[in-house]
Amino acid sequence: MGIVGLVFGLISIVGFFIGLIPFLGWFNWLNIPLALVGLVISIIAAATNENSKGPAVAGVVLCAIAVIIGAFRLMLGGGLL
């Protein structure tokens, strides 16, 4: 399950970089919910898995970056740009 969270994190971070392009900030409206789902999956995977927490922790970090900076980018552009 940690791998699934990591994949969601990687997809979210790619979407985050797409949302940084001028006039594509609206893409964060699609990216932030995806990153939130990945964040929840990664947190659950990190809490339940005793052996390998690496991918789950990486998923938490990537999804958190995508959510926090993506939301800040939406605030700067007024939710449109």
mmCIF file of the N, C-alpha and C atoms, coordinates in Angstrom:
data_MODEL
# 
_entry.id   MODEL 
# 
loop_
_atom_site.group_PDB 
_atom_site.id 
_atom_site.type_symbol 
_atom_site.label_atom_id 
_atom_site.label_alt_id 
_atom_site.label_comp_id 
_atom_site.label_asym_id 
_atom_site.label_entity_id 
_atom_site.label_seq_id 
_atom_site.pdbx_PDB_ins_code 
_atom_site.Cartn_x 
_atom_site.Cartn_y 
_atom_site.Cartn_z 
_atom_site.occupancy 
_atom_site.B_iso_or_equiv 
_atom_site.pdbx_formal_charge 
_atom_site.auth_seq_id 
_atom_site.auth_comp_id 
_atom_site.auth_asym_id 
_atom_site.auth_atom_id 
_atom_site.pdbx_PDB_model_num 
ATOM 1   N N  . MET A 1 1  ? 0.826  -1.193 0.000   1.00 0.00 ? 1  MET A N  1 
ATOM 2   C CA . MET A 1 1  ? 0.000  0.000  0.000   1.00 0.00 ? 1  MET A CA 1 
ATOM 3   C C  . MET A 1 1  ? 0.866  1.251  0.000   1.00 0.00 ? 1  MET A C  1 
ATOM 4   N N  . GLY A 1 2  ? 2.090  1.130  0.510   1.00 0.00 ? 2  GLY A N  1 
ATOM 5   C CA . GLY A 1 2  ? 3.006  2.259  0.493   1.00 0.00 ? 2  GLY A CA 1 
ATOM 6   C C  . GLY A 1 2  ? 3.407  2.636  -0.921  1.00 0.00 ? 2  GLY A C  1 
ATOM 7   N N  . ILE A 1 3  ? 3.505  1.626  -1.795  1.00 0.00 ? 3  ILE A N  1 
ATOM 8   C CA . ILE A 1 3  ? 3.847  1.889  -3.196  1.00 0.00 ? 3  ILE A CA 1 
ATOM 9   C C  . ILE A 1 3  ? 2.724  2.677  -3.869  1.00 0.00 ? 3  ILE A C  1 
ATOM 10  N N  . VAL A 1 4  ? 1.486  2.356  -3.546  1.00 0.00 ? 4  VAL A N  1 
ATOM 11  C CA . VAL A 1 4  ? 0.342  3.084  -4.113  1.00 0.00 ? 4  VAL A CA 1 
ATOM 12  C C  . VAL A 1 4  ? 0.386  4.548  -3.688  1.00 0.00 ? 4  VAL A C  1 
ATOM 13  N N  . GLY A 1 5  ? 0.704  4.795  -2.419  1.00 0.00 ? 5  GLY A N  1 
ATOM 14  C CA . GLY A 1 5  ? 0.840  6.167  -1.935  1.00 0.00 ? 5  GLY A CA 1 
ATOM 15  C C  . GLY A 1 5  ? 1.970  6.903  -2.620  1.00 0.00 ? 5  GLY A C  1 
ATOM 16  N N  . LEU A 1 6  ? 3.077  6.191  -2.874  1.00 0.00 ? 6  LEU A N  1 
ATOM 17  C CA . LEU A 1 6  ? 4.202  6.804  -3.581  1.00 0.00 ? 6  LEU A CA 1 
ATOM 18  C C  . LEU A 1 6  ? 3.828  7.150  -5.013  1.00 0.00 ? 6  LEU A C  1 
ATOM 19  N N  . VAL A 1 7  ? 3.091  6.269  -5.676  1.00 0.00 ? 7  VAL A N  1 
ATOM 20  C CA . VAL A 1 7  ? 2.654  6.544  -7.053  1.00 0.00 ? 7  VAL A CA 1 
ATOM 21  C C  . VAL A 1 7  ? 1.726  7.759  -7.077  1.00 0.00 ? 7  VAL A C  1 
ATOM 22  N N  . PHE A 1 8  ? 0.790  7.830  -6.116  1.00 0.00 ? 8  PHE A N  1 
ATOM 23  C CA . PHE A 1 8  ? -0.069 9.005  -6.027  1.00 0.00 ? 8  PHE A CA 1 
ATOM 24  C C  . PHE A 1 8  ? 0.776  10.257 -5.787  1.00 0.00 ? 8  PHE A C  1 
ATOM 25  N N  . GLY A 1 9  ? 1.808  10.145 -4.971  1.00 0.00 ? 9  GLY A N  1 
ATOM 26  C CA . GLY A 1 9  ? 2.689  11.277 -4.703  1.00 0.00 ? 9  GLY A CA 1 
ATOM 27  C C  . GLY A 1 9  ? 3.432  11.734 -5.942  1.00 0.00 ? 9  GLY A C  1 
ATOM 28  N N  . LEU A 1 10 ? 3.926  10.792 -6.725  1.00 0.00 ? 10 LEU A N  1 
ATOM 29  C CA . LEU A 1 10 ? 4.637  11.149 -7.951  1.00 0.00 ? 10 LEU A CA 1 
ATOM 30  C C  . LEU A 1 10 ? 3.704  11.802 -8.968  1.00 0.00 ? 10 LEU A C  1 
ATOM 31  N N  . ILE A 1 11 ? 2.501  11.260 -9.110  1.00 0.00 ? 11 ILE A N  1 
ATOM 32  C CA . ILE A 1 11 ? 1.526  11.862 -10.027 1.00 0.00 ? 11 ILE A CA 1 
ATOM 33  C C  . ILE A 1 11 ? 1.143  13.260 -9.542  1.00 0.00 ? 11 ILE A C  1 
ATOM 34  N N  . SER A 1 12 ? 0.995  13.417 -8.238  1.00 0.00 ? 12 SER A N  1 
ATOM 35  C CA . SER A 1 12 ? 0.624  14.724 -7.679  1.00 0.00 ? 12 SER A CA 1 
ATOM 36  C C  . SER A 1 12 ? 1.722  15.756 -7.875  1.00 0.00 ? 12 SER A C  1 
ATOM 37  N N  . ILE A 1 13 ? 2.966  15.343 -7.729  1.00 0.00 ? 13 ILE A N  1 
ATOM 38  C CA . ILE A 1 13 ? 4.055  16.303 -7.876  1.00 0.00 ? 13 ILE A CA 1 
ATOM 39  C C  . ILE A 1 13 ? 4.221  16.718 -9.341  1.00 0.00 ? 13 ILE A C  1 
ATOM 40  N N  . VAL A 1 14 ? 3.967  15.795 -10.266 1.00 0.00 ? 14 VAL A N  1 
ATOM 41  C CA . VAL A 1 14 ? 3.986  16.153 -11.690 1.00 0.00 ? 14 VAL A CA 1 
ATOM 42  C C  . VAL A 1 14 ? 2.843  17.129 -11.989 1.00 0.00 ? 14 VAL A C  1 
ATOM 43  N N  . GLY A 1 15 ? 1.659  16.848 -11.442 1.00 0.00 ? 15 GLY A N  1 
ATOM 44  C CA . GLY A 1 15 ? 0.531  17.774 -11.599 1.00 0.00 ? 15 GLY A CA 1 
ATOM 45  C C  . GLY A 1 15 ? 0.801  19.121 -10.967 1.00 0.00 ? 15 GLY A C  1 
ATOM 46  N N  . PHE A 1 16 ? 1.534  19.115 -9.865  1.00 0.00 ? 16 PHE A N  1 
ATOM 47  C CA . PHE A 1 16 ? 1.905  20.366 -9.207  1.00 0.00 ? 16 PHE A CA 1 
ATOM 48  C C  . PHE A 1 16 ? 2.778  21.216 -10.135 1.00 0.00 ? 16 PHE A C  1 
ATOM 49  N N  . PHE A 1 17 ? 3.737  20.583 -10.800 1.00 0.00 ? 17 PHE A N  1 
ATOM 50  C CA . PHE A 1 17 ? 4.600  21.340 -11.711 1.00 0.00 ? 17 PHE A CA 1 
ATOM 51  C C  . PHE A 1 17 ? 3.823  21.842 -12.923 1.00 0.00 ? 17 PHE A C  1 
ATOM 52  N N  . ILE A 1 18 ? 2.846  21.089 -13.384 1.00 0.00 ? 18 ILE A N  1 
ATOM 53  C CA . ILE A 1 18 ? 1.986  21.566 -14.476 1.00 0.00 ? 18 ILE A CA 1 
ATOM 54  C C  . ILE A 1 18 ? 1.193  22.784 -14.010 1.00 0.00 ? 18 ILE A C  1 
ATOM 55  N N  . GLY A 1 19 ? 0.722  22.760 -12.762 1.00 0.00 ? 19 GLY A N  1 
ATOM 56  C CA . GLY A 1 19 ? -0.044 23.877 -12.217 1.00 0.00 ? 19 GLY A CA 1 
ATOM 57  C C  . GLY A 1 19 ? 0.772  25.129 -11.998 1.00 0.00 ? 19 GLY A C  1 
ATOM 58  N N  . LEU A 1 20 ? 2.105  25.016 -12.006 1.00 0.00 ? 20 LEU A N  1 
ATOM 59  C CA . LEU A 1 20 ? 2.953  26.201 -11.852 1.00 0.00 ? 20 LEU A CA 1 
ATOM 60  C C  . LEU A 1 20 ? 3.114  26.986 -13.144 1.00 0.00 ? 20 LEU A C  1 
ATOM 61  N N  . ILE A 1 21 ? 2.801  26.365 -14.267 1.00 0.00 ? 21 ILE A N  1 
ATOM 62  C CA . ILE A 1 21 ? 2.915  27.038 -15.557 1.00 0.00 ? 21 ILE A CA 1 
ATOM 63  C C  . ILE A 1 21 ? 1.865  28.147 -15.619 1.00 0.00 ? 21 ILE A C  1 
ATOM 64  N N  . PRO A 1 22 ? 2.261  29.333 -16.062 1.00 0.00 ? 22 PRO A N  1 
ATOM 65  C CA . PRO A 1 22 ? 1.281  30.417 -16.143 1.00 0.00 ? 22 PRO A CA 1 
ATOM 66  C C  . PRO A 1 22 ? 0.051  30.027 -16.970 1.00 0.00 ? 22 PRO A C  1 
ATOM 67  N N  . PHE A 1 23 ? -1.103 30.425 -16.499 1.00 0.00 ? 23 PHE A N  1 
ATOM 68  C CA . PHE A 1 23 ? -2.414 30.156 -17.095 1.00 0.00 ? 23 PHE A CA 1 
ATOM 69  C C  . PHE A 1 23 ? -2.837 28.693 -16.986 1.00 0.00 ? 23 PHE A C  1 
ATOM 70  N N  . LEU A 1 24 ? -2.088 27.871 -16.265 1.00 0.00 ? 24 LEU A N  1 
ATOM 71  C CA . LEU A 1 24 ? -2.503 26.499 -15.998 1.00 0.00 ? 24 LEU A CA 1 
ATOM 72  C C  . LEU A 1 24 ? -2.665 26.262 -14.496 1.00 0.00 ? 24 LEU A C  1 
ATOM 73  N N  . GLY A 1 25 ? -2.793 27.328 -13.734 1.00 0.00 ? 25 GLY A N  1 
ATOM 74  C CA . GLY A 1 25 ? -2.980 27.209 -12.293 1.00 0.00 ? 25 GLY A CA 1 
ATOM 75  C C  . GLY A 1 25 ? -4.287 26.531 -11.929 1.00 0.00 ? 25 GLY A C  1 
ATOM 76  N N  . TRP A 1 26 ? -5.275 26.587 -12.812 1.00 0.00 ? 26 TRP A N  1 
ATOM 77  C CA . TRP A 1 26 ? -6.559 25.925 -12.570 1.00 0.00 ? 26 TRP A CA 1 
ATOM 78  C C  . TRP A 1 26 ? -6.377 24.422 -12.439 1.00 0.00 ? 26 TRP A C  1 
ATOM 79  N N  . PHE A 1 27 ? -5.273 23.884 -12.942 1.00 0.00 ? 27 PHE A N  1 
ATOM 80  C CA . PHE A 1 27 ? -5.015 22.446 -12.852 1.00 0.00 ? 27 PHE A CA 1 
ATOM 81  C C  . PHE A 1 27 ? -4.878 21.991 -11.404 1.00 0.00 ? 27 PHE A C  1 
ATOM 82  N N  . ASN A 1 28 ? -4.545 22.935 -10.513 1.00 0.00 ? 28 ASN A N  1 
ATOM 83  C CA . ASN A 1 28 ? -4.440 22.600 -9.094  1.00 0.00 ? 28 ASN A CA 1 
ATOM 84  C C  . ASN A 1 28 ? -5.794 22.215 -8.506  1.00 0.00 ? 28 ASN A C  1 
ATOM 85  N N  . TRP A 1 29 ? -6.893 22.666 -9.102  1.00 0.00 ? 29 TRP A N  1 
ATOM 86  C CA . TRP A 1 29 ? -8.214 22.246 -8.632  1.00 0.00 ? 29 TRP A CA 1 
ATOM 87  C C  . TRP A 1 29 ? -8.401 20.744 -8.827  1.00 0.00 ? 29 TRP A C  1 
ATOM 88  N N  . LEU A 1 30 ? -7.749 20.170 -9.812  1.00 0.00 ? 30 LEU A N  1 
ATOM 89  C CA . LEU A 1 30 ? -7.809 18.729 -10.032 1.00 0.00 ? 30 LEU A CA 1 
ATOM 90  C C  . LEU A 1 30 ? -6.719 18.000 -9.244  1.00 0.00 ? 30 LEU A C  1 
ATOM 91  N N  . ASN A 1 31 ? -5.600 18.658 -9.076  1.00 0.00 ? 31 ASN A N  1 
ATOM 92  C CA . ASN A 1 31 ? -4.439 18.024 -8.468  1.00 0.00 ? 31 ASN A CA 1 
ATOM 93  C C  . ASN A 1 31 ? -4.547 17.918 -6.951  1.00 0.00 ? 31 ASN A C  1 
ATOM 94  N N  . ILE A 1 32 ? -5.088 18.917 -6.290  1.00 0.00 ? 32 ILE A N  1 
ATOM 95  C CA . ILE A 1 32 ? -5.145 18.909 -4.822  1.00 0.00 ? 32 ILE A CA 1 
ATOM 96  C C  . ILE A 1 32 ? -6.006 17.771 -4.286  1.00 0.00 ? 32 ILE A C  1 
ATOM 97  N N  . PRO A 1 33 ? -7.196 17.487 -4.834  1.00 0.00 ? 33 PRO A N  1 
ATOM 98  C CA . PRO A 1 33 ? -7.941 16.316 -4.333  1.00 0.00 ? 33 PRO A CA 1 
ATOM 99  C C  . PRO A 1 33 ? -7.193 15.001 -4.546  1.00 0.00 ? 33 PRO A C  1 
ATOM 100 N N  . LEU A 1 34 ? -6.503 14.872 -5.686  1.00 0.00 ? 34 LEU A N  1 
ATOM 101 C CA . LEU A 1 34 ? -5.714 13.674 -5.931  1.00 0.00 ? 34 LEU A CA 1 
ATOM 102 C C  . LEU A 1 34 ? -4.588 13.550 -4.901  1.00 0.00 ? 34 LEU A C  1 
ATOM 103 N N  . ALA A 1 35 ? -3.956 14.659 -4.590  1.00 0.00 ? 35 ALA A N  1 
ATOM 104 C CA . ALA A 1 35 ? -2.877 14.650 -3.602  1.00 0.00 ? 35 ALA A CA 1 
ATOM 105 C C  . ALA A 1 35 ? -3.413 14.348 -2.206  1.00 0.00 ? 35 ALA A C  1 
ATOM 106 N N  . LEU A 1 36 ? -4.606 14.809 -1.892  1.00 0.00 ? 36 LEU A N  1 
ATOM 107 C CA . LEU A 1 36 ? -5.199 14.510 -0.587  1.00 0.00 ? 36 LEU A CA 1 
ATOM 108 C C  . LEU A 1 36 ? -5.506 13.016 -0.445  1.00 0.00 ? 36 LEU A C  1 
ATOM 109 N N  . VAL A 1 37 ? -5.998 12.402 -1.509  1.00 0.00 ? 37 VAL A N  1 
ATOM 110 C CA . VAL A 1 37 ? -6.243 10.961 -1.489  1.00 0.00 ? 37 VAL A CA 1 
ATOM 111 C C  . VAL A 1 37 ? -4.923 10.213 -1.294  1.00 0.00 ? 37 VAL A C  1 
ATOM 112 N N  . GLY A 1 38 ? -3.899 10.631 -2.016  1.00 0.00 ? 38 GLY A N  1 
ATOM 113 C CA . GLY A 1 38 ? -2.589 10.015 -1.864  1.00 0.00 ? 38 GLY A CA 1 
ATOM 114 C C  . GLY A 1 38 ? -2.009 10.220 -0.476  1.00 0.00 ? 38 GLY A C  1 
ATOM 115 N N  . LEU A 1 39 ? -2.269 11.382 0.109   1.00 0.00 ? 39 LEU A N  1 
ATOM 116 C CA . LEU A 1 39 ? -1.789 11.662 1.455   1.00 0.00 ? 39 LEU A CA 1 
ATOM 117 C C  . LEU A 1 39 ? -2.442 10.731 2.473   1.00 0.00 ? 39 LEU A C  1 
ATOM 118 N N  . VAL A 1 40 ? -3.746 10.534 2.348   1.00 0.00 ? 40 VAL A N  1 
ATOM 119 C CA . VAL A 1 40 ? -4.456 9.637  3.266   1.00 0.00 ? 40 VAL A CA 1 
ATOM 120 C C  . VAL A 1 40 ? -3.966 8.196  3.100   1.00 0.00 ? 40 VAL A C  1 
ATOM 121 N N  . ILE A 1 41 ? -3.816 7.753  1.866   1.00 0.00 ? 41 ILE A N  1 
ATOM 122 C CA . ILE A 1 41 ? -3.330 6.393  1.619   1.00 0.00 ? 41 ILE A CA 1 
ATOM 123 C C  . ILE A 1 41 ? -1.930 6.212  2.186   1.00 0.00 ? 41 ILE A C  1 
ATOM 124 N N  . SER A 1 42 ? -1.063 7.199  1.994   1.00 0.00 ? 42 SER A N  1 
ATOM 125 C CA . SER A 1 42 ? 0.313  7.104  2.479   1.00 0.00 ? 42 SER A CA 1 
ATOM 126 C C  . SER A 1 42 ? 0.376  7.104  4.000   1.00 0.00 ? 42 SER A C  1 
ATOM 127 N N  . ILE A 1 43 ? -0.458 7.913  4.635   1.00 0.00 ? 43 ILE A N  1 
ATOM 128 C CA . ILE A 1 43 ? -0.465 7.943  6.102   1.00 0.00 ? 43 ILE A CA 1 
ATOM 129 C C  . ILE A 1 43 ? -0.949 6.612  6.661   1.00 0.00 ? 43 ILE A C  1 
ATOM 130 N N  . ILE A 1 44 ? -1.982 6.053  6.052   1.00 0.00 ? 44 ILE A N  1 
ATOM 131 C CA . ILE A 1 44 ? -2.474 4.744  6.499   1.00 0.00 ? 44 ILE A CA 1 
ATOM 132 C C  . ILE A 1 44 ? -1.405 3.677  6.290   1.00 0.00 ? 44 ILE A C  1 
ATOM 133 N N  . ALA A 1 45 ? -0.730 3.719  5.155   1.00 0.00 ? 45 ALA A N  1 
ATOM 134 C CA . ALA A 1 45 ? 0.316  2.732  4.880   1.00 0.00 ? 45 ALA A CA 1 
ATOM 135 C C  . ALA A 1 45 ? 1.480  2.869  5.849   1.00 0.00 ? 45 ALA A C  1 
ATOM 136 N N  . ALA A 1 46 ? 1.856  4.101  6.181   1.00 0.00 ? 46 ALA A N  1 
ATOM 137 C CA . ALA A 1 46 ? 2.956  4.303  7.121   1.00 0.00 ? 46 ALA A CA 1 
ATOM 138 C C  . ALA A 1 46 ? 2.582  3.853  8.527   1.00 0.00 ? 46 ALA A C  1 
ATOM 139 N N  . ALA A 1 47 ? 1.316  4.003  8.891   1.00 0.00 ? 47 ALA A N  1 
ATOM 140 C CA . ALA A 1 47 ? 0.889  3.636  10.243  1.00 0.00 ? 47 ALA A CA 1 
ATOM 141 C C  . ALA A 1 47 ? 0.717  2.131  10.403  1.00 0.00 ? 47 ALA A C  1 
ATOM 142 N N  . THR A 1 48 ? 0.345  1.435  9.338   1.00 0.00 ? 48 THR A N  1 
ATOM 143 C CA . THR A 1 48 ? 0.052  0.015  9.471   1.00 0.00 ? 48 THR A CA 1 
ATOM 144 C C  . THR A 1 48 ? 1.229  -0.889 9.127   1.00 0.00 ? 48 THR A C  1 
ATOM 145 N N  . ASN A 1 49 ? 2.146  -0.438 8.307   1.00 0.00 ? 49 ASN A N  1 
ATOM 146 C CA . ASN A 1 49 ? 3.245  -1.285 7.871   1.00 0.00 ? 49 ASN A CA 1 
ATOM 147 C C  . ASN A 1 49 ? 4.420  -1.173 8.835   1.00 0.00 ? 49 ASN A C  1 
ATOM 148 N N  . GLU A 1 50 ? 4.868  -2.290 9.347   1.00 0.00 ? 50 GLU A N  1 
ATOM 149 C CA . GLU A 1 50 ? 5.977  -2.305 10.300  1.00 0.00 ? 50 GLU A CA 1 
ATOM 150 C C  . GLU A 1 50 ? 7.330  -2.423 9.598   1.00 0.00 ? 50 GLU A C  1 
ATOM 151 N N  . ASN A 1 51 ? 7.380  -3.078 8.460   1.00 0.00 ? 51 ASN A N  1 
ATOM 152 C CA . ASN A 1 51 ? 8.662  -3.417 7.836   1.00 0.00 ? 51 ASN A CA 1 
ATOM 153 C C  . ASN A 1 51 ? 9.225  -2.299 6.968   1.00 0.00 ? 51 ASN A C  1 
ATOM 154 N N  . SER A 1 52 ? 8.494  -1.916 5.940   1.00 0.00 ? 52 SER A N  1 
ATOM 155 C CA . SER A 1 52 ? 9.014  -0.973 4.957   1.00 0.00 ? 52 SER A CA 1 
ATOM 156 C C  . SER A 1 52 ? 8.156  0.289  4.929   1.00 0.00 ? 52 SER A C  1 
ATOM 157 N N  . LYS A 1 53 ? 8.626  1.320  5.592   1.00 0.00 ? 53 LYS A N  1 
ATOM 158 C CA . LYS A 1 53 ? 7.873  2.573  5.622   1.00 0.00 ? 53 LYS A CA 1 
ATOM 159 C C  . LYS A 1 53 ? 8.403  3.599  4.626   1.00 0.00 ? 53 LYS A C  1 
ATOM 160 N N  . GLY A 1 54 ? 9.486  3.298  3.935   1.00 0.00 ? 54 GLY A N  1 
ATOM 161 C CA . GLY A 1 54 ? 10.126 4.251  3.024   1.00 0.00 ? 54 GLY A CA 1 
ATOM 162 C C  . GLY A 1 54 ? 9.209  4.807  1.945   1.00 0.00 ? 54 GLY A C  1 
ATOM 163 N N  . PRO A 1 55 ? 8.578  3.951  1.138   1.00 0.00 ? 55 PRO A N  1 
ATOM 164 C CA . PRO A 1 55 ? 7.696  4.481  0.094   1.00 0.00 ? 55 PRO A CA 1 
ATOM 165 C C  . PRO A 1 55 ? 6.510  5.261  0.657   1.00 0.00 ? 55 PRO A C  1 
ATOM 166 N N  . ALA A 1 56 ? 5.986  4.820  1.785   1.00 0.00 ? 56 ALA A N  1 
ATOM 167 C CA . ALA A 1 56 ? 4.840  5.522  2.375   1.00 0.00 ? 56 ALA A CA 1 
ATOM 168 C C  . ALA A 1 56 ? 5.247  6.907  2.861   1.00 0.00 ? 56 ALA A C  1 
ATOM 169 N N  . VAL A 1 57 ? 6.404  7.015  3.475   1.00 0.00 ? 57 VAL A N  1 
ATOM 170 C CA . VAL A 1 57 ? 6.877  8.320  3.947   1.00 0.00 ? 57 VAL A CA 1 
ATOM 171 C C  . VAL A 1 57 ? 7.178  9.242  2.766   1.00 0.00 ? 57 VAL A C  1 
ATOM 172 N N  . ALA A 1 58 ? 7.762  8.690  1.704   1.00 0.00 ? 58 ALA A N  1 
ATOM 173 C CA . ALA A 1 58 ? 8.011  9.491  0.506   1.00 0.00 ? 58 ALA A CA 1 
ATOM 174 C C  . ALA A 1 58 ? 6.696  9.976  -0.104  1.00 0.00 ? 58 ALA A C  1 
ATOM 175 N N  . GLY A 1 59 ? 5.672  9.118  -0.098  1.00 0.00 ? 59 GLY A N  1 
ATOM 176 C CA . GLY A 1 59 ? 4.356  9.522  -0.590  1.00 0.00 ? 59 GLY A CA 1 
ATOM 177 C C  . GLY A 1 59 ? 3.753  10.621 0.249   1.00 0.00 ? 59 GLY A C  1 
ATOM 178 N N  . VAL A 1 60 ? 3.916  10.548 1.574   1.00 0.00 ? 60 VAL A N  1 
ATOM 179 C CA . VAL A 1 60 ? 3.413  11.607 2.460   1.00 0.00 ? 60 VAL A CA 1 
ATOM 180 C C  . VAL A 1 60 ? 4.092  12.927 2.140   1.00 0.00 ? 60 VAL A C  1 
ATOM 181 N N  . VAL A 1 61 ? 5.400  12.899 1.979   1.00 0.00 ? 61 VAL A N  1 
ATOM 182 C CA . VAL A 1 61 ? 6.145  14.135 1.715   1.00 0.00 ? 61 VAL A CA 1 
ATOM 183 C C  . VAL A 1 61 ? 5.745  14.735 0.373   1.00 0.00 ? 61 VAL A C  1 
ATOM 184 N N  . LEU A 1 62 ? 5.686  13.918 -0.681  1.00 0.00 ? 62 LEU A N  1 
ATOM 185 C CA . LEU A 1 62 ? 5.346  14.442 -2.008  1.00 0.00 ? 62 LEU A CA 1 
ATOM 186 C C  . LEU A 1 62 ? 3.922  14.979 -2.062  1.00 0.00 ? 62 LEU A C  1 
ATOM 187 N N  . CYS A 1 63 ? 2.991  14.257 -1.470  1.00 0.00 ? 63 CYS A N  1 
ATOM 188 C CA . CYS A 1 63 ? 1.598  14.707 -1.474  1.00 0.00 ? 63 CYS A CA 1 
ATOM 189 C C  . CYS A 1 63 ? 1.428  15.980 -0.643  1.00 0.00 ? 63 CYS A C  1 
ATOM 190 N N  . ALA A 1 64 ? 2.121  16.060 0.484   1.00 0.00 ? 64 ALA A N  1 
ATOM 191 C CA . ALA A 1 64 ? 2.020  17.260 1.316   1.00 0.00 ? 64 ALA A CA 1 
ATOM 192 C C  . ALA A 1 64 ? 2.572  18.476 0.585   1.00 0.00 ? 64 ALA A C  1 
ATOM 193 N N  . ILE A 1 65 ? 3.687  18.300 -0.120  1.00 0.00 ? 65 ILE A N  1 
ATOM 194 C CA . ILE A 1 65 ? 4.249  19.410 -0.906  1.00 0.00 ? 65 ILE A CA 1 
ATOM 195 C C  . ILE A 1 65 ? 3.255  19.847 -1.974  1.00 0.00 ? 65 ILE A C  1 
ATOM 196 N N  . ALA A 1 66 ? 2.656  18.886 -2.678  1.00 0.00 ? 66 ALA A N  1 
ATOM 197 C CA . ALA A 1 66 ? 1.707  19.210 -3.747  1.00 0.00 ? 66 ALA A CA 1 
ATOM 198 C C  . ALA A 1 66 ? 0.487  19.939 -3.197  1.00 0.00 ? 66 ALA A C  1 
ATOM 199 N N  . VAL A 1 67 ? -0.004 19.537 -2.023  1.00 0.00 ? 67 VAL A N  1 
ATOM 200 C CA . VAL A 1 67 ? -1.191 20.175 -1.445  1.00 0.00 ? 67 VAL A CA 1 
ATOM 201 C C  . VAL A 1 67 ? -0.863 21.580 -0.960  1.00 0.00 ? 67 VAL A C  1 
ATOM 202 N N  . ILE A 1 68 ? 0.201  21.722 -0.200  1.00 0.00 ? 68 ILE A N  1 
ATOM 203 C CA . ILE A 1 68 ? 0.520  23.018 0.420   1.00 0.00 ? 68 ILE A CA 1 
ATOM 204 C C  . ILE A 1 68 ? 0.890  24.061 -0.624  1.00 0.00 ? 68 ILE A C  1 
ATOM 205 N N  . ILE A 1 69 ? 1.812  23.739 -1.500  1.00 0.00 ? 69 ILE A N  1 
ATOM 206 C CA . ILE A 1 69 ? 2.245  24.734 -2.484  1.00 0.00 ? 69 ILE A CA 1 
ATOM 207 C C  . ILE A 1 69 ? 1.185  24.932 -3.562  1.00 0.00 ? 69 ILE A C  1 
ATOM 208 N N  . GLY A 1 70 ? 0.442  23.872 -3.902  1.00 0.00 ? 70 GLY A N  1 
ATOM 209 C CA . GLY A 1 70 ? -0.644 24.021 -4.872  1.00 0.00 ? 70 GLY A CA 1 
ATOM 210 C C  . GLY A 1 70 ? -1.747 24.935 -4.355  1.00 0.00 ? 70 GLY A C  1 
ATOM 211 N N  . ALA A 1 71 ? -2.087 24.798 -3.071  1.00 0.00 ? 71 ALA A N  1 
ATOM 212 C CA . ALA A 1 71 ? -3.098 25.677 -2.479  1.00 0.00 ? 71 ALA A CA 1 
ATOM 213 C C  . ALA A 1 71 ? -2.590 27.123 -2.426  1.00 0.00 ? 71 ALA A C  1 
ATOM 214 N N  . PHE A 1 72 ? -1.315 27.291 -2.117  1.00 0.00 ? 72 PHE A N  1 
ATOM 215 C CA . PHE A 1 72 ? -0.736 28.642 -2.113  1.00 0.00 ? 72 PHE A CA 1 
ATOM 216 C C  . PHE A 1 72 ? -0.774 29.248 -3.509  1.00 0.00 ? 72 PHE A C  1 
ATOM 217 N N  . ARG A 1 73 ? -0.497 28.428 -4.515  1.00 0.00 ? 73 ARG A N  1 
ATOM 218 C CA . ARG A 1 73 ? -0.538 28.898 -5.908  1.00 0.00 ? 73 ARG A CA 1 
ATOM 219 C C  . ARG A 1 73 ? -1.967 29.299 -6.301  1.00 0.00 ? 73 ARG A C  1 
ATOM 220 N N  . LEU A 1 74 ? -2.955 28.553 -5.831  1.00 0.00 ? 74 LEU A N  1 
ATOM 221 C CA . LEU A 1 74 ? -4.343 28.910 -6.107  1.00 0.00 ? 74 LEU A CA 1 
ATOM 222 C C  . LEU A 1 74 ? -4.702 30.250 -5.440  1.00 0.00 ? 74 LEU A C  1 
ATOM 223 N N  . MET A 1 75 ? -4.224 30.461 -4.234  1.00 0.00 ? 75 MET A N  1 
ATOM 224 C CA . MET A 1 75 ? -4.499 31.724 -3.546  1.00 0.00 ? 75 MET A CA 1 
ATOM 225 C C  . MET A 1 75 ? -3.867 32.898 -4.288  1.00 0.00 ? 75 MET A C  1 
ATOM 226 N N  . LEU A 1 76 ? -2.667 32.707 -4.800  1.00 0.00 ? 76 LEU A N  1 
ATOM 227 C CA . LEU A 1 76 ? -2.000 33.791 -5.519  1.00 0.00 ? 76 LEU A CA 1 
ATOM 228 C C  . LEU A 1 76 ? -2.732 34.162 -6.807  1.00 0.00 ? 76 LEU A C  1 
ATOM 229 N N  . GLY A 1 77 ? -3.226 33.154 -7.513  1.00 0.00 ? 77 GLY A N  1 
ATOM 230 C CA . GLY A 1 77 ? -3.901 33.415 -8.774  1.00 0.00 ? 77 GLY A CA 1 
ATOM 231 C C  . GLY A 1 77 ? -5.381 33.644 -8.650  1.00 0.00 ? 77 GLY A C  1 
ATOM 232 N N  . GLY A 1 78 ? -5.891 33.683 -7.449  1.00 0.00 ? 78 GLY A N  1 
ATOM 233 C CA . GLY A 1 78 ? -7.320 33.871 -7.256  1.00 0.00 ? 78 GLY A CA 1 
ATOM 234 C C  . GLY A 1 78 ? -8.130 32.659 -7.649  1.00 0.00 ? 78 GLY A C  1 
ATOM 235 N N  . GLY A 1 79 ? -7.501 31.510 -7.767  1.00 0.00 ? 79 GLY A N  1 
ATOM 236 C CA . GLY A 1 79 ? -8.198 30.287 -8.108  1.00 0.00 ? 79 GLY A CA 1 
ATOM 237 C C  . GLY A 1 79 ? -8.394 30.081 -9.594  1.00 0.00 ? 79 GLY A C  1 
ATOM 238 N N  . LEU A 1 80 ? -7.957 31.025 -10.408 1.00 0.00 ? 80 LEU A N  1 
ATOM 239 C CA . LEU A 1 80 ? -8.172 30.910 -11.845 1.00 0.00 ? 80 LEU A CA 1 
ATOM 240 C C  . LEU A 1 80 ? -6.884 30.783 -12.631 1.00 0.00 ? 80 LEU A C  1 
ATOM 241 N N  . LEU A 1 81 ? -5.913 31.584 -12.299 1.00 0.00 ? 81 LEU A N  1 
ATOM 242 C CA . LEU A 1 81 ? -4.662 31.570 -13.068 1.00 0.00 ? 81 LEU A CA 1 
ATOM 243 C C  . LEU A 1 81 ? -3.741 30.612 -12.420 1.00 0.00 ? 81 LEU A C  1 
# 
